Amino acid sequence: MGTWRRKDNYYLALRRAQGTFESDRPEYGPWISFFLNTLDTQKEMLARKIEREKSIIKLPKLSRQILELVKDHGELSISEIESITKANRNTIKVKLRELVKGRCLLSQGRGKGTRYTIG
C-alpha cells in the first residue's frame, strides 16, 4: 500500500475514533485495528529483510564484496568491479549472474554497457 493511502487510512481511522470520544462508549477499534495492521506489515517487511541479510552472510567473500561495492557506489559495471576488486573478470561475471538470479542485484543494459544496482 502506498504512503498516501496509508496516511489517508490513518486519518480516517483516527477521525472515527475521535468522533466517539465524548460518547458513553468510545470506539477505539478502527484506530487500534489500523495500528495493529501497520505493525504487522512492518514486521513482515523486517522478516523479509532479515532473511535477505542471512542469505547475504552465506555468500562467498567476492559476492559480498561486490554487493558492498554496489551499495556504496549506487551502480557499477563489470569493468569497475574488476578494477576495484582485482578479481578475475570471468569470476566476476559468474558472481554477478548469481547475484542477479538471487535478486540481490539488478542488471540494467546489455553487453559492455550493463550496470548493476541493488535489487
Steps between C-alpha positions, in 0.01 A plus 500: 500500500634844409601761756211735415245219523635398843490861612140538383401178677675617817310828510171329418548252786605779735197715411268204555647444845505871590136535401405267785719642778214697658257209487431249775665230290805636315600289198875456485470193277560664159817672612631199695428277200688740270790517744526121537478445124779753452714322760436167327603645164820638651573165666465321166728749327761460772477118482564513124794732553648272768467198268670692219782602736541139619537383143758773434709385796521154343631637169863454396738782591519644147120505467467687832773739389320569171174568687672744735667679209171537314330626819779754552511622138131470410582319175805342339607328180700178473808702407464721807456199727803333339708815549407530867515133603785389271308172463484295180247647254341160427463429871335839546257422216404172669449673836294777339275246324447321833423828680253606230335156502474518881346849467774664703596711197318636198668524160422792274608509139681244287855409411774741601239758600348277770477667839418328827291649780362364827192282445 
